[in-house]
Amino acid sequence: MESHQLLSIELGKLLLQHQQVLATAESCTGGGVSASVTDIAGSSAWFDRAFVTYSNEAKMEMLEVQAQTLETHGAVSEPTVVEMVKGALKNANATIAVSISGIAGPGGGSDEKPVGTVCFGFADHTGWLTVSTEHFAGDRAEVRSQAVEFALKTLCDYLSERS
C-alpha cells in the first residue's frame, strides 16, 4: 500500500474517533488530498467536501480570500492559506480543514519562492490554527505528491496528539 493510502486510512480512523469531518482547500495539489481520502471506503462519514481553487478568482469566490491579501502576499503565502482554511471551514459542513497553495513547477518559481515552495494552513472548529511553509524537491508530480503526504501526515499527527 502506498503512503497516501495508509495515511488516508489512518486519518479516517482518527476523524471518526474524534467525531470530526474534513474539508480541503487545494490549489497546487488540484484535489490530490481529497482524491486520496475519498479513495477510502466509508469516507463519506468523515469527509465533507473539497474546494479546488486553482485561480485567485476561485480563492476569492469560493473561500472568501481577500484580493488585498493576494495582491500583498501572493497566492503562495501563509496569509493566503490562513484565509483559505478559514473559508473552507466557514463554507463547508466540516470541523477541521487543510489548505494548500504552492509552486509545483517546473516554472513559476522565483528567488523568494522557488519551485517546490508549498504553504499549508490547518484549522479546526476549536480555534486551532497553524501554518507551515515547506520546500519539496523533485519534479511537478513529486512536489504535489509530497504536499499531499505532508497534509495528510500533519492532520494525523494533530489528531493523534489529541487522543
N, C-alpha and C positions, 0 to 999 in steps of 0.2 A: 504494500500500500504506500502511496506517495505521501509526503509530509502534509500537503494541503488537506488531503482526505482525513488523515489521522487527526490533525488539528481541528478540522471541522467537526468530526465525531466528538472529540473531547469538548469543544466549545458547546455543542448541542447539549451534552450531558450537564455541563456547568450551568448553562442558561436555564434548563429545566429545573435543576436543583435549586437555583436562586429565584425561580419564577420570573425570569427576565425575558424580554423579547427584543430582538436585534433589528436595527435598521442600518443601512450603509449609505454613504455619500461618496461616490467614487469618481475620480477624474482619470488620471493616467492608467489606472488598472481596468478601466472600462467595464466594470461589473465583475471583475475577477473574484472578489471576496464573496459577493452574492452568488455567483455561479458555484463556487466551492461549497458554500454552506447548503445550497439547495440541491446539490448532488446527494445529500444525505436524506435517506427516507425518514419521514416524520418531521422534517424541518419546519413544516407549517405550524408546528406547536411553539416554535421559538424564533421564527424569522418573519418579520412583517413586510418589509419592502426595501428596494434599492433605488437610490437616486443616482443615475449615471449622468453626471453634469460635466461633460467634456468642455463645453464652451463657457466663457464668462457669462454670457447671456443666460444660459441654463442655470448657472450657480445663483444668479440674481433672481431669476423667476421661480425656481423650484425650492431654493434653500434660503432665500432672503439675504444672500450675501450682498453687502453694500458696495455700490460702484466705487465709492471713495476708498474702501479697503483694497479693492482690486487695483485701482489706479495708483495708490500709495505704495502698496506692498507687493503687488503682483499675485497671480493665481497660485504660484508655488511659494507659499509663505505660511508661517504659523498663524498670523491673524486671519488669513483666509480660511484655513482648515478649522479654526475655532468657530467662525461664523457658519461654516458648512455643517459641522457636527451639531451645533445648536439648532440649525434649521432642520436637520434631519429629525432630531428629537421632537421639535415643535410640529412638524408636518407629517409625522408617522404615528402609528399606534405602537410605539416602541418605548422601552425603558432604558435602553443602552444603545449607543451608536458609535460608529467609527467613520471618519472622513479621511480621504486620501487625495493629495494633489502633488504631482511631481513631473519630472522631466525624464521620460523613459528613453529618449534618443531615437535615432542616432544624432539628430540635430536638435537645436533649440536650447542648448546649454550656453552658459556664459562663465566668465571667471568667478563671478559671485555665486552663481547657481549652475554648477556643471551638470552634464548629463549624469543621471543616477541619483540626483537630489530628489528626495521624496519627503513631504511633510505629512504628518498624521495628527488627527485630533481624535480624542476619545472622551466620551461623556456619558453620564447616566442620570437618571431621574433624582438621585440623591444630591446632586450638585458636584459630584466628582467630575473633574475636567483636567485632562493632561494633554500636552502636545509634545511632539518629537520630530526632529528633522534627522533623517538618515541619509547615508550616501552608499548606494549599492553599485557594485561593479558588474560589468558584463554587457551583453547586447540588450536590445529592447525587450525581448521576451524574458531574459534573465532578470532584468531590473523589475519588470512587472511581477514576475513570479516571487521574487524576494520581498516585494512590497506586500503582496497578498499574504505571504507567510508571516511577515512581521506583524501585520494587523491581526491575524488570527491568533498568533502566539501572545501578543500583548493582551488581547481580550481574555484569553485563557488564564494568563498569569494573574490578571487583576481579579477575576472571579475566583480563582484558586486561593488567593490570599484572603478572600472574604469568607472562606469556608470555616 
